[in-house]
Amino acid sequence: EAQVTQNPRYLITVTGKKLTVTCSQNMNHEYMSWYRQDPGLGLRQIYYSMNVEVTDKGDVPEGYKVSRKEKRNFPLILESPSPNQTSLYFCASSGPRGGRGNNEQFFGPGTRLTVL
Amino acid sequence: AQSVTQLGSHVSVSEGALVLLRCNYSSSVPPYLFWYVQYPNQGLQLLLKYTTGATLVKGINGFEAEFKKSETSFHLTKPSAHMSDAAEYFCAVSKGGSQGNLIFGKGTKLSVKP
């Protein structure tokens, strides 16, 4: 089954404790992206990746890191989480590259993160 | 730069009534436009998209949207609401140039009353 998976689905942590949220897709997509969803703000892009070893900042990258060492995986890293990073996080993938921006994005089920 | 405005953060309709969710966009290039739906505790699912060609686009679950360039709008409609349509709906526009990058509106939560 074609899908995007995220782990963990729920996470409660404390300020400053490094964490990683994993994202994996099995559709051989080149494009992957991370969003955060907050009430009243919709989805805001954190980082995206056009291909392996190619990443770029989205609209709200502060406090986050990503890596793209393999095509299927795109982990989101919070080196020192803070309470304002409490949010619902979604990973998405899309492809193949067409240069036209018209490809559907497939979303993971979400990770609800609480930073105390 | 692209942007999306969804009018109304909450919309409530009766079962069987017309559903109309409004979306206006701004884009310096011909836009690609999307509607996504998010059911409670789930990720986003594509309802429909407009890229080129026919301006009336049909999607899943009986939804459709019409691209109106003169009004910079892409409103989502469904003739008859069903209880299962209760969800949050997001309009999005492609940033253009970068494959896959989308700008989302803030969402409209649809409630359906029996």
Boltz contact constraints between the chains, C-beta under 6 A:
constraints:
  - contact:
      token1: [A, 31]
      token2: [B, 99]
      max_distance: 6.0
  - contact:
      token1: [A, 31]
      token2: [B, 100]
      max_distance: 6.0
  - contact:
      token1: [A, 42]
      token2: [B, 104]
      max_distance: 6.0
  - contact:
      token1: [A, 42]
      token2: [B, 105]
      max_distance: 6.0
  - contact:
      token1: [A, 42]
      token2: [B, 106]
      max_distance: 6.0
  - contact:
      token1: [A, 42]
      token2: [B, 107]
      max_distance: 6.0
  - contact:
      token1: [A, 43]
      token2: [B, 104]
      max_distance: 6.0
  - contact:
      token1: [A, 90]
      token2: [B, 43]
      max_distance: 6.0
  - contact:
      token1: [A, 94]
      token2: [B, 100]
      max_distance: 6.0
  - contact:
      token1: [A, 97]
      token2: [B, 99]
      max_distance: 6.0
  - contact:
      token1: [A, 99]
      token2: [B, 99]
      max_distance: 6.0
  - contact:
      token1: [A, 101]
      token2: [B, 32]
      max_distance: 6.0
  - contact:
      token1: [A, 101]
      token2: [B, 94]
      max_distance: 6.0
  - contact:
      token1: [A, 101]
      token2: [B, 96]
      max_distance: 6.0
  - contact:
      token1: [A, 101]
      token2: [B, 99]
      max_distance: 6.0
  - contact:
      token1: [A, 102]
      token2: [B, 32]
      max_distance: 6.0
  - contact:
      token1: [A, 102]
      token2: [B, 51]
      max_distance: 6.0
  - contact:
      token1: [A, 103]
      token2: [B, 100]
      max_distance: 6.0
  - contact:
      token1: [A, 104]
      token2: [B, 46]
      max_distance: 6.0
  - contact:
      token1: [A, 107]
      token2: [B, 43]
      max_distance: 6.0
  - contact:
      token1: [A, 107]
      token2: [B, 44]
      max_distance: 6.0
  - contact:
      token1: [A, 108]
      token2: [B, 43]
      max_distance: 6.0
  - contact:
      token1: [A, 109]
      token2: [B, 43]
      max_distance: 6.0
  - contact:
      token1: [A, 110]
      token2: [B, 43]
      max_distance: 6.0
